[in-house]
């Protein structure tokens, strides 16, 4: 006789332990930071290429304008991605509320519900922090390096986190300063944190409005159906 295939173990994702939830939240947030990070990386590389292409005769103004546009486009993609993430997470939050209400009533449901994907206000800011984490590390390393743009940390920042180092370099050129400190780039890290956090919250609130309107329409349909049903009963009598 053929051996039966082993049955898959059913995992209850809706009721994790503290550490299971912690690590699942980390995985979810890291997964959501990948696309914004690579968008910033791609557009920072484009800004770096522009700086190499633009002739010196054009001055730094054209470099700053074009480079700023590249960084702005990266922020726009960041808004779009975290806005949709906020909508998805709020929808998961509503689903989780239904499962928790059912469990309180003794109805076991939603074992495959992913609690880590539920909306929380802080998640958007945390995802933005993860997007800026490489820039934070490189900025701290560059900050303790000698005041020169030739250090390895500045090189890696220009290659991978140009959105964080280019604005301080532009400020140095415009203001005529002698050097630029890597610590200045820490201010730029606020950009993905604020952009991600605000976009995430706005996406969730927009989804909340959509669900509220859907609930209102459903209630109106029920009321209309009840009225029509009452009229039919009177006619049959």
Phi and psi in degrees as a GROMACS rama.xvg file:
@    title "Ramachandran Plot"
@    xaxis  label "Phi"
@    yaxis  label "Psi"
@TYPE xy
-78.5975  137.675  UNK-2
-70.7267  139.068  UNK-3
-69.6734  145.012  UNK-4
-65.6551  136.501  UNK-5
-61.2745  136.167  UNK-6
-75.6725  141.071  UNK-7
-70.7043  138.32  UNK-8
-75.047  124.708  UNK-9
-76.8457  120.655  UNK-10
-101.097  129.42  UNK-11
-87.6998  94.6254  UNK-12
-75.7871  -17.0505  UNK-13
-80.1272  -13.4708  UNK-14
-134.709  65.715  UNK-15
-79.2708  162.155  UNK-16
-75.6368  174.33  UNK-17
-58.3984  -49.3834  UNK-18
-72.3822  -33.1304  UNK-19
-61.7307  -44.9801  UNK-20
-64.3831  -40.6029  UNK-21
-59.0215  -50.8172  UNK-22
-71.3118  -30.9905  UNK-23
-69.454  -37.0102  UNK-24
-64.8413  -41.963  UNK-25
-59.7574  -44.8764  UNK-26
-63.1307  -41.377  UNK-27
-65.4143  -44.0209  UNK-28
-68.8935  -40.6768  UNK-29
-63.8573  -37.2524  UNK-30
-64.6651  -37.0399  UNK-31
-77.136  -17.8966  UNK-32
-86.0216  -14.5378  UNK-33
-62.5027  -50.2786  UNK-34
-63.3606  -48.4328  UNK-35
-59.6075  -39.5466  UNK-36
-60.9446  -45.6313  UNK-37
-71.4523  -27.4582  UNK-38
-65.444  -45.3635  UNK-39
-63.2378  -39.6986  UNK-40
-62.7006  -46.2532  UNK-41
-62.9914  -47.0701  UNK-42
-73.5609  -28.0151  UNK-43
-67.9826  -38.0429  UNK-44
-64.1928  -36.6562  UNK-45
-64.9004  -40.9986  UNK-46
-63.6929  -38.3527  UNK-47
-64.8747  -40.0095  UNK-48
-65.2555  -37.7807  UNK-49
-63.3017  -41.4295  UNK-50
-62.1228  -32.2775  UNK-51
-77.8705  -27.6876  UNK-52
-85.7726  -40.1705  UNK-53
-61.5928  126.715  UNK-54
-68.0414  153.055  UNK-55
-62.6191  -28.098  UNK-56
-64.0585  -25.7353  UNK-57
-74.8678  -13.7564  UNK-58
77.6089  -177.127  UNK-59
-83.8989  -15.1137  UNK-60
-61.3915  -47.0376  UNK-61
-64.5483  -39.4045  UNK-62
-60.9573  -44.0027  UNK-63
-65.4185  -43.2436  UNK-64
-63.7031  -50.4864  UNK-65
-68.0581  -40.426  UNK-66
-64.8783  -39.3679  UNK-67
-63.7732  -37.6676  UNK-68
-63.2318  -39.9616  UNK-69
-61.6699  -46.4557  UNK-70
-64.8233  -37.7486  UNK-71
-64.3393  -39.9608  UNK-72
-64.2553  -37.0661  UNK-73
-61.7166  -40.6229  UNK-74
-66.161  -35.2983  UNK-75
-64.0819  -43.98  UNK-76
-62.5607  -38.5316  UNK-77
-60.272  -44.3491  UNK-78
-58.5359  -48.5726  UNK-79
-60.764  -46.4777  UNK-80
-67.6995  -44.6225  UNK-81
-76.2232  -27.1067  UNK-82
-61.5006  -46.5685  UNK-83
-67.9342  -34.8351  UNK-84
-63.7367  -41.3453  UNK-85
-60.6528  -40.5846  UNK-86
-64.1728  -45.6886  UNK-87
-63.5113  -41.947  UNK-88
-69.5818  -34.5188  UNK-89
-69.4613  -37.0111  UNK-90
-62.8416  -40.6011  UNK-91
-65.67  -34.393  UNK-92
-63.8343  -42.8226  UNK-93
-63.8337  -40.3548  UNK-94
-62.3875  -41.6392  UNK-95
-62.8313  -37.7868  UNK-96
-61.069  -40.1718  UNK-97
-64.6881  -44.5078  UNK-98
-64.2976  -41.4166  UNK-99
-67.1487  -35.935  UNK-100
-66.3725  -40.3987  UNK-101
-63.6862  -40.4294  UNK-102
-65.6609  -37.0199  UNK-103
-63.0831  -28.4927  UNK-104
-89.421  2.52543  UNK-105
86.8821  11.4513  UNK-106
-100.61  113.252  UNK-107
-84.5002  116.209  UNK-108
-151.174  162.154  UNK-109
73.0709  37.9135  UNK-110
-65.1209  -21.8355  UNK-111
-96.7543  8.28675  UNK-112
-71.8732  131.782  UNK-113
-92.6507  101.198  UNK-114
-64.1018  -32.2726  UNK-115
-66.2861  -15.284  UNK-116
-94.3086  6.39481  UNK-117
-77.5005  153.247  UNK-118
-69.2207  132.517  UNK-119
-139.719  140.412  UNK-120
-56.9494  -39.4522  UNK-121
-75.6289  -16.8598  UNK-122
-63.829  -39.3114  UNK-123
-62.4437  -42.9161  UNK-124
-66.3315  -36.8599  UNK-125
-67.2707  -40.7051  UNK-126
-61.9132  -41.9783  UNK-127
-62.076  -37.6375  UNK-128
-62.5014  -40.6934  UNK-129
-66.4135  -35.6938  UNK-130
-60.7501  -39.8658  UNK-131
-89.932  -1.30909  UNK-132
-59.242  -44.9564  UNK-133
-58.9391  -38.5458  UNK-134
-66.3937  -36.999  UNK-135
-62.678  -46.985  UNK-136
-62.7426  -47.8133  UNK-137
-67.029  -34.3082  UNK-138
-65.3401  -41.2532  UNK-139
-66.2433  -39.7371  UNK-140
-66.5913  -44.1393  UNK-141
-65.7624  -30.5107  UNK-142
-65.4109  -32.1423  UNK-143
-92.9136  -3.51923  UNK-144
-79.4339  157.703  UNK-145
-54.5816  149.155  UNK-146
-68.6313  77.1151  UNK-147
-150.108  145.743  UNK-148
-84.1086  5.79178  UNK-149
-96.535  -0.582227  UNK-150
-68.9529  155.126  UNK-151
-58.7808  -37.7547  UNK-152
-62.8246  -41.3299  UNK-153
-65.5341  -36.4186  UNK-154
-62.3008  -48.232  UNK-155
-68.1107  -32.4957  UNK-156
-65.6368  -43.1496  UNK-157
-63.9712  -33.1325  UNK-158
-78.9059  -40.6982  UNK-159
-114.357  -26.408  UNK-160
-133.785  51.0485  UNK-161
-59.771  -30.3878  UNK-162
-61.3131  -21.6717  UNK-163
-93.5744  -29.8571  UNK-164
-98.6185  -28.0538  UNK-165
-62.2754  -47.7596  UNK-166
-56.9427  -43.1446  UNK-167
-62.378  -36.259  UNK-168
-65.9637  -40.8387  UNK-169
-62.8753  -41.6579  UNK-170
-61.835  -38.8465  UNK-171
-61.6323  -45.0779  UNK-172
-67.3865  -40.1391  UNK-173
-70.2816  -42.5204  UNK-174
-83.6169  -8.86216  UNK-175
70.7835  33.7224  UNK-176
-79.1395  158.965  UNK-177
-76.5836  -35.5904  UNK-178
-149.297  166.344  UNK-179
-121.893  130.509  UNK-180
-89.4954  142.379  UNK-181
-63.0342  -24.1148  UNK-182
-64.0049  -26.0419  UNK-183
-61.9955  -28.8847  UNK-184
-67.3897  -19.1372  UNK-185
-62.487  -29.4985  UNK-186
-65.4013  -35.2234  UNK-187
-68.4463  -22.5881  UNK-188
-65.1805  -22.9584  UNK-189
-62.1279  -25.5765  UNK-190
-60.5157  -58.2472  UNK-191
-65.4059  -29.9565  UNK-192
-65.213  -50.1323  UNK-193
-70.8987  -42.5875  UNK-194
-61.5022  -45.3778  UNK-195
-66.9151  -46.5878  UNK-196
-64.0153  -45.3884  UNK-197
-68.5361  -42.535  UNK-198
-63.6594  -38.7898  UNK-199
-62.3148  -45.9158  UNK-200
-66.421  -43.1707  UNK-201
-62.298  -42.8473  UNK-202
-59.8302  -41.2197  UNK-203
-65.2231  -42.3283  UNK-204
-68.9461  -33.9813  UNK-205
-65.3971  -41.7826  UNK-206
-65.9692  -35.2058  UNK-207
-62.1389  -41.5764  UNK-208
-64.7533  -40.5331  UNK-209
-62.4065  -45.3728  UNK-210
-64.9183  -36.8313  UNK-211
-65.2358  -41.9151  UNK-212
-66.8211  -37.4204  UNK-213
-64.0599  -40.2768  UNK-214
-65.4993  -38.5479  UNK-215
-64.4923  -43.0775  UNK-216
-64.593  -40.267  UNK-217
-63.1371  -39.7336  UNK-218
-66.4435  -39.7762  UNK-219
-64.1679  -39.5775  UNK-220
-64.5783  -40.7565  UNK-221
-63.6235  -42.7812  UNK-222
-65.5046  -42.1984  UNK-223
-63.2414  -40.439  UNK-224
-64.8926  -38.4145  UNK-225
-66.3637  -40.0206  UNK-226
-65.0554  -45.2336  UNK-227
-64.0344  -37.7355  UNK-228
-65.1332  -38.4879  UNK-229
-65.5552  -38.6477  UNK-230
-65.807  -38.516  UNK-231
-65.9083  -38.3107  UNK-232
-62.804  -38.3348  UNK-233
-66.5241  -39.4933  UNK-234
-66.052  -39.361  UNK-235
-67.6084  -29.4824  UNK-236
